[in-house]
Amino acid sequence: MSKVKARAKVPKEASIDEVIEVKTLLRHPMHSGRMKDSEGNVIPRKIINKFIAYFNDNLILSIDLEPSISSNPYIVFPFKVKESGTFNLLWQEETGEEYTMEKTIIVS
Amino acid sequence: MKKKLKYISRRKALNFLGSASLILYLPQLAQASTEMVSGVIEEIIDGKDSVNADIYLDLPEIAENGNQVKVSFEIDSPMTDENFVRFVHVLADGNPAPKVAKFMFTPSAGVCSATTRMRLAKTQNVYLLAEFSNGRYAMAQSTVKVTIGGCGG
């Protein structure tokens, strides 16, 4: 089992009212519970069903993910920056496990 | 003679029953999701009025690998506290389950747009339903041809 690992890319600096792109990737198998392994056993369901993005504790975006989302869920969203701050990204697994990632941006 | 006849008829009957139920069952499996999608869409619309909105739904026309189909959208909206896009639903009518993702935006995002990757089991229609803060909705649709399906099995 590969380890679940979060990655995110945010520009280090931006100007006020610039629309930046937040790129996120979580290394996660997203087993839908329909796939079978080489021996024909069903791989148990294991999916991320929620992604939440905060900027300076303000909610920007939250997404309900279903098993139809590919493995290693890749999410890109734009954001209009008005001030320097921190992005808090949160992935929630159905079983309750959480993965987080923090990214800061300086706005001048 | 009587015994033989009975034996054959029983096997035939079982074979026939087996194949008949399979033939009856398969199209239902394939179509279930198409009906489910219209059900889900009706549930979301729920008597709301439609509105003309600029929706850019970007999907490949042909996806060689159904495991990783890039889907991105942008909805023209000022994203102010009074007028913004509240929800965006992505639905697919040929997958085992119709729902793909539900995006919940807030005005602080500034722009209503996102990109992700999804699985498509076969050639099918992908729907995007946007719900606006004023209680209206807009829909966009695109067909993706899938060469290799992406739902395992």
Interface residues (C-beta under 8 A of the other chain):
Chain A: V19 S32 R34 M35 K36 F55 N58 L59 I60 L61 S62 I63 D64 L65 E66 P67 S68 I69 S70 S71 P73 Y74 I75 V76 F77 P78 F79 K80
Chain B: N67 Q68 V69 S72 A92 N95 P96 A97 K99 V100 A101 K102 F103 M104 F105 T106 S108 A109 G110 V111 S113 A114 T115 T116 R117 M118 R119 L120 G150 C151 G152 G153
